[in-house]
Amino acid sequence: MNTATYWVEKLQLRKHPEGGFFAETYRSEESVPQAGLPARFSGPRRFGTAILYLLEESDFSAFHKIKSDEIWHFYNGDPLNIFYFDTNGNLEKIVLGNNPGNGEVFQAVVPAGCWFGSIPAAGSKYALVGCTVAPGFDFDDFEMAERAVLSEKYPQHREIIQTLTRS
């Protein structure tokens, strides 16, 4: 198996603000005008975007949310745990990986507007995944969680919030 460093170099991945490494691989040339989108969007958005994303065992993707659905795809490495709060405040866990016999899935969706973060599963060295967003990702739609605010909203989940927040 290749190492995380191999993939970072070969795929020319760079640091992501939420943690890990990424490279945008697709951004639609066409856009949906703001009038054709839900009110939560502040302007036109590309039809879709896609990235490659890599997390090493010592890192995590901090809790954040975006205004679009995000489809995660497993490519290489070890399992990745994705956590999100559903609209009722329940903590959901997805294990992205290549072993369905262990409850792992190749693809999963994090619904729009949900706080979510991810971390390699115990014993994982790295996970190389992809993320597809539609309407396309725009940093205007990206919000990082603050530990205190998220802990107040979901006090029963303080432990995972502590693990997957940076401040």
C-alpha positions as a Markdown table, in Angstrom:
| # | Residue | x | y | z |
|---|---|---|---|---|
| 1 | Met | 0.0 | 0.0 | 0.0 |
| 2 | Asn | 1.2 | 3.5 | -0.8 |
| 3 | Thr | 1.8 | 6.0 | 2.0 |
| 4 | Ala | 0.0 | 9.3 | 2.7 |
| 5 | Thr | 3.1 | 11.2 | 1.6 |
| 6 | Tyr | 3.0 | 9.4 | -1.8 |
| 7 | Trp | -0.6 | 10.5 | -2.5 |
| 8 | Val | 0.0 | 14.0 | -1.3 |
| 9 | Glu | 2.9 | 14.3 | -3.7 |
| 10 | Lys | 1.5 | 12.4 | -6.7 |
| 11 | Leu | -1.9 | 14.1 | -6.5 |
| 12 | Gln | -0.4 | 17.5 | -5.6 |
| 13 | Leu | -2.6 | 17.9 | -2.6 |
| 14 | Arg | -2.4 | 21.0 | -0.4 |
| 15 | Lys | -3.5 | 21.8 | 3.1 |
| 16 | His | -7.2 | 22.3 | 3.7 |
| 17 | Pro | -8.5 | 24.8 | 6.3 |
| 18 | Glu | -10.6 | 22.2 | 8.1 |
| 19 | Gly | -7.6 | 19.8 | 8.3 |
| 20 | Gly | -6.0 | 17.2 | 5.9 |
| 21 | Phe | -5.0 | 17.7 | 2.3 |
| 22 | Phe | -7.1 | 18.3 | -0.9 |
| 23 | Ala | -7.1 | 19.1 | -4.5 |
| 24 | Glu | -10.1 | 20.3 | -6.5 |
| 25 | Thr | -10.5 | 18.0 | -9.5 |
| 26 | Tyr | -13.7 | 19.4 | -11.0 |
| 27 | Arg | -15.7 | 22.6 | -11.1 |
| 28 | Ser | -18.5 | 22.8 | -13.5 |
| 29 | Glu | -18.2 | 25.5 | -16.2 |
| 30 | Glu | -21.9 | 26.2 | -15.9 |
| 31 | Ser | -23.8 | 27.8 | -13.0 |
| 32 | Val | -27.2 | 27.9 | -11.5 |
| 33 | Pro | -28.4 | 31.5 | -11.1 |
| 34 | Gln | -29.3 | 32.6 | -7.6 |
| 35 | Ala | -33.0 | 32.8 | -8.6 |
| 36 | Gly | -32.9 | 29.1 | -9.2 |
| 37 | Leu | -31.4 | 28.2 | -5.8 |
| 38 | Pro | -32.9 | 28.0 | -2.3 |
| 39 | Ala | -32.7 | 31.3 | -0.3 |
| 40 | Arg | -29.8 | 30.0 | 1.8 |
| 41 | Phe | -27.4 | 30.7 | -1.2 |
| 42 | Ser | -26.1 | 34.2 | -1.5 |
| 43 | Gly | -25.4 | 34.1 | -5.3 |
| 44 | Pro | -25.0 | 31.8 | -8.3 |
| 45 | Arg | -23.4 | 28.4 | -7.7 |
| 46 | Arg | -21.6 | 26.0 | -10.1 |
| 47 | Phe | -23.6 | 22.9 | -11.0 |
| 48 | Gly | -21.1 | 20.8 | -9.1 |
| 49 | Thr | -17.6 | 20.5 | -7.7 |
| 50 | Ala | -15.4 | 17.6 | -6.7 |
| 51 | Ile | -12.2 | 17.2 | -4.6 |
| 52 | Leu | -9.7 | 14.6 | -3.6 |
| 53 | Tyr | -9.2 | 14.6 | 0.2 |
| 54 | Leu | -6.7 | 12.9 | 2.4 |
| 55 | Leu | -6.6 | 12.6 | 6.2 |
| 56 | Glu | -3.6 | 11.1 | 8.0 |
| 57 | Glu | -3.9 | 9.2 | 11.3 |
| 58 | Ser | -2.7 | 12.2 | 13.3 |
| 59 | Asp | -5.2 | 14.7 | 11.8 |
| 60 | Phe | -9.0 | 15.3 | 11.5 |
| 61 | Ser | -11.5 | 17.3 | 9.6 |
| 62 | Ala | -12.9 | 19.8 | 12.0 |
| 63 | Phe | -16.6 | 20.1 | 12.4 |
| 64 | His | -18.0 | 22.5 | 9.8 |
| 65 | Lys | -21.1 | 22.8 | 7.6 |
| 66 | Ile | -21.9 | 23.8 | 4.1 |
| 67 | Lys | -25.1 | 24.7 | 2.3 |
| 68 | Ser | -25.1 | 21.8 | -0.1 |
| 69 | Asp | -25.3 | 18.0 | 0.1 |
| 70 | Glu | -21.8 | 16.4 | 0.1 |
| 71 | Ile | -21.2 | 13.0 | -1.3 |
| 72 | Trp | -18.2 | 11.2 | 0.1 |
| 73 | His | -16.4 | 8.4 | -1.9 |
| 74 | Phe | -13.7 | 6.0 | -0.6 |
| 75 | Tyr | -10.6 | 5.5 | -2.8 |
| 76 | Asn | -7.6 | 4.1 | -0.9 |
| 77 | Gly | -6.1 | 3.6 | 2.5 |
| 78 | Asp | -7.9 | 2.7 | 5.7 |
| 79 | Pro | -11.5 | 3.5 | 7.0 |
| 80 | Leu | -12.6 | 7.0 | 7.8 |
| 81 | Asn | -15.2 | 7.9 | 10.4 |
| 82 | Ile | -17.5 | 10.7 | 9.4 |
| 83 | Phe | -19.7 | 12.2 | 12.2 |
| 84 | Tyr | -22.6 | 14.6 | 11.7 |
| 85 | Phe | -25.5 | 16.0 | 13.6 |
| 86 | Asp | -28.8 | 15.3 | 11.8 |
| 87 | Thr | -31.7 | 17.8 | 11.8 |
| 88 | Asn | -33.0 | 16.4 | 15.2 |
| 89 | Gly | -29.6 | 16.8 | 16.9 |
| 90 | Asn | -28.7 | 13.1 | 16.8 |
| 91 | Leu | -25.1 | 12.1 | 16.2 |
| 92 | Glu | -24.7 | 10.0 | 13.1 |
| 93 | Lys | -21.6 | 8.0 | 12.2 |
| 94 | Ile | -20.6 | 6.7 | 8.8 |
| 95 | Val | -17.6 | 4.5 | 8.2 |
| 96 | Leu | -16.2 | 5.1 | 4.8 |
| 97 | Gly | -14.1 | 2.2 | 3.6 |
| 98 | Asn | -13.8 | -0.8 | 1.4 |
| 99 | Asn | -15.0 | -3.6 | 3.7 |
| 100 | Pro | -18.8 | -3.8 | 3.7 |
| 101 | Gly | -18.6 | -6.9 | 6.0 |
| 102 | Asn | -17.3 | -4.5 | 8.7 |
| 103 | Gly | -20.1 | -2.0 | 8.1 |
| 104 | Glu | -18.0 | 0.2 | 5.8 |
| 105 | Val | -19.5 | 1.9 | 2.8 |
| 106 | Phe | -17.9 | 3.2 | -0.4 |
| 107 | Gln | -20.2 | 6.2 | -0.7 |
| 108 | Ala | -22.2 | 8.3 | 1.8 |
| 109 | Val | -24.1 | 11.6 | 1.8 |
| 110 | Val | -23.8 | 14.3 | 4.5 |
| 111 | Pro | -27.0 | 16.4 | 4.1 |
| 112 | Ala | -26.8 | 20.1 | 3.5 |
| 113 | Gly | -26.6 | 22.3 | 6.6 |
| 114 | Cys | -25.4 | 19.6 | 9.0 |
| 115 | Trp | -22.4 | 20.0 | 11.2 |
| 116 | Phe | -19.9 | 17.3 | 10.3 |
| 117 | Gly | -16.3 | 16.3 | 10.7 |
| 118 | Ser | -14.2 | 13.2 | 10.2 |
| 119 | Ile | -11.2 | 11.3 | 11.6 |
| 120 | Pro | -9.4 | 8.2 | 10.5 |
| 121 | Ala | -10.7 | 5.1 | 12.3 |
| 122 | Ala | -8.6 | 3.5 | 15.0 |
| 123 | Gly | -5.6 | 1.9 | 13.5 |
| 124 | Ser | -5.9 | 3.7 | 10.2 |
| 125 | Lys | -2.7 | 5.3 | 8.7 |
| 126 | Tyr | -4.6 | 7.4 | 6.2 |
| 127 | Ala | -7.8 | 7.6 | 4.2 |
| 128 | Leu | -7.9 | 8.9 | 0.6 |
| 129 | Val | -11.4 | 9.9 | -0.3 |
| 130 | Gly | -13.3 | 12.2 | -2.7 |
| 131 | Cys | -16.1 | 14.7 | -2.0 |
| 132 | Thr | -18.7 | 15.8 | -4.6 |
| 133 | Val | -20.9 | 18.8 | -3.8 |
| 134 | Ala | -24.0 | 20.0 | -5.7 |
| 135 | Pro | -24.8 | 22.8 | -6.0 |
| 136 | Gly | -21.0 | 23.3 | -6.2 |
| 137 | Phe | -18.9 | 24.2 | -3.2 |
| 138 | Asp | -18.2 | 27.9 | -2.5 |
| 139 | Phe | -16.3 | 29.1 | 0.5 |
| 140 | Asp | -19.1 | 31.6 | 1.1 |
| 141 | Asp | -21.2 | 28.5 | 2.1 |
| 142 | Phe | -18.5 | 27.1 | 4.5 |
| 143 | Glu | -18.7 | 27.7 | 8.3 |
| 144 | Met | -16.2 | 26.2 | 10.8 |
| 145 | Ala | -17.7 | 25.2 | 14.2 |
| 146 | Glu | -16.7 | 26.8 | 17.5 |
| 147 | Arg | -16.2 | 24.3 | 20.2 |
| 148 | Ala | -18.1 | 26.2 | 22.9 |
| 149 | Val | -21.1 | 27.0 | 20.6 |
| 150 | Leu | -21.4 | 23.4 | 19.3 |
| 151 | Ser | -21.0 | 22.0 | 22.9 |
| 152 | Glu | -23.8 | 24.2 | 24.1 |
| 153 | Lys | -26.1 | 23.1 | 21.2 |
| 154 | Tyr | -25.3 | 19.4 | 21.6 |
| 155 | Pro | -24.1 | 19.0 | 25.3 |
| 156 | Gln | -24.6 | 15.2 | 25.1 |
| 157 | His | -21.9 | 15.0 | 22.4 |
| 158 | Arg | -19.2 | 17.1 | 24.1 |
| 159 | Glu | -16.5 | 14.3 | 23.7 |
| 160 | Ile | -16.7 | 14.1 | 19.9 |
| 161 | Ile | -17.0 | 17.9 | 19.7 |
| 162 | Gln | -13.8 | 18.2 | 21.7 |
| 163 | Thr | -12.1 | 15.7 | 19.4 |
| 164 | Leu | -13.2 | 17.3 | 16.2 |
| 165 | Thr | -12.9 | 21.0 | 16.8 |
| 166 | Arg | -9.8 | 23.2 | 16.8 |
| 167 | Ser | -11.1 | 26.2 | 18.9 |
